Amino acid sequence: MADWISLPVNWVFLVLALVIAFAGVKVVTSRNLIHAALSLVGVLASTAALFLLLSAEFVAWVLVLVYVGAVLVLFLFGIMITRAPMGREVSLDNERRGLAAITALATFALLAGTSWVAFGDVEIEGVGDPITTGDLADSLLGRYLIPFEIVSFVLLAALIGGIALARKDRSPAEEAERTDA
């Protein structure tokens, strides 16, 4: 335990883990959709920082670009453009918070216990030479170019769907007036 405390990287990990835990709780307990989305940004940004600690720069920046930069912005855009309620929403409150908290803690205990039994105090050793971001980019844009483009079309379809949901429906009189003009 003393060895763990003496390493600065472990302190950074502990701070990031606490930020993730706090923001994660805020995501699921917030009654304001905007606050929940912004808390999710905190969770995802801290998770990206954890990947940076693991020297997985590419994964960290993909997490920031795709999830924070695209998905969450689309989520916020959808909330704002569909005129969703911005204040506290009582209908979002769940009367079974206790059951949800017990289930979450039981799941955490099960996963932590299983991991401890499986790995114990075993230290992770280096797996060889690290893969550079350039090598990974060549691999993704070579072999996986088509799936990458398919994902971009799915995100485009989600954006178009958000716009279609948000557009104002016209009354039949307005539609007739528009076609006559």
N, C-alpha and C positions, 0 to 999 in steps of 0.2 A: 504494500500500500504506500509506503514512503517513496518507493521508486516512482510510482504513478504520479504522486503529488509534485515531485521535483521536476517533472518535464513540462515546459511551458505549453507544448502542443496539447497536452491533456487539459490544461486550464482553458485554452481556446475551445476545445471540444466541449467542455462542461458548460461554458457560456452559451455556445451555439445550441447545445441540447436543451438548456433551460429556455432559450428563446423559442425554439421549436415547440417545446411542450406548452409554454404559455400561449403562444399564438395559435397553436392547434386547439387548445381549449376555447379560446376566443372565437375561432371559426365555428365551432359547433354550438356555442352557447349564446352568441350574439343574436339579438332580435332585429338588428339593422343589417340589411343585405349588403350595403356598401362597406360597413365595418367588418363583416364576415369576409368579404372579398379581399379587403386590405390586409386582414390578418392572414389570409391564405398567401398573399404576396410575401409576408414575413416568414411564413413556414417555408415556402419554396426558395426564397433568397438564402435563408439559413441552411437549407439542405444543399444548395449550390456551394455555399462556403464549406460545408463538410466534404463535398467532393473535391474542392480545392485542397483541403488538408490531406486528402488521400492521393494527391497528385493526378487527379483525373480531370484535367482542365477542360477537355473537350466536353465531357459529360456535364460539368458544371455550367459551361456557357450555353450548351444546348438546353439545359433546364431553364436557364434565365431567358433565353431567346424564345423558346417554344412555349413554355408554360406561363412565365410571367409576362413576356412580351406579346404573345399572341392569344393564348387561351384566356388568360385573365382579363386582358384588355377587351376581348370579344365578350366575355361574361359581363363586365361592367358596361360595355356599350349596349348589350342586350337589355340590361336592367334599366339603363337610363332612357333608351329610345322607346321601350315598350311602356313607359310611364308606370313602372312598378312602384309600389309605395316606398318612399325613401325613409320614413321614420320607423319607429318601433312597430312591429307587426305581431299582434297578439296571436294570430292564427298560426304563426310559426313556432309558438311555444309548445313544448312537448310535456305532457303530464307525467311521462314515464322516465324522467331524468335519472332517477335513482337506479332503475333497472338498466338503463343505458350505461351509467357509470360503473355499475357492478360488472356488466358484461365486458366493458372495455378493460377494466382492471384484471378480470379473470383471463382475458385474452393476452394481455401483457404478461401476466404471471406465467401462463402456459408457455408463451414464446421465450421468455427470459429463462425459465427453468429448463426448457428443452435445449436451448442454446448452451446453457451452463453445463448440462449433463453431456452434451455432444462434444464440446470444445474445452471446457474447464479452464485451466491456466495456460493452455498451449499458446505460445507466441507465434504470430504470423511471420513467416520468413519470406524473403524476397522471392518472387517468382521468375526472376530473370530480368532481361533488359526491358525497361518500360517502353510502351508503344508511344511514339510521338503523335502529336495532333496531325501533322502532315501525312503520316502513314495511314492514320485513321480516315482522314479526308479522302485520300486516294482510294481507299477501300470502299467508303460509302458512295462516292461519286462515280466509282467504276462499276462494281458488282451490284450495288444497291440503288442505282440511280432511278430505276423505274418505281420501286416502292416509295422512294423519297418523293417523287413527283406525284404519286397517287395520294400520299398524305397531304401534299400541298393542295390538291384538288378537293380533298375532304374538308380541309380548313376553309377553302374558298366557298364550298357549298354551305358550310356552317354560317359564314358571313352573309351570304345571300339569303339564307333562311332567316337570320336575325333581322335583316332589312325587310324581308317580306312580312314577317310577323309584326313589324313596327309600323308599316305604312298605314296611312289612314284609309279606312274603307269609305267609299263614296256612296251616297244614297242614290237610288235609281234616277231621281230627278237631276242630280248633279251629273251623273253619267250621261244622261240623255242630252243635257245642255252642253256637255263637253264634246260629244260626237257631232252635234249640230254646228258647232263653231268651226 
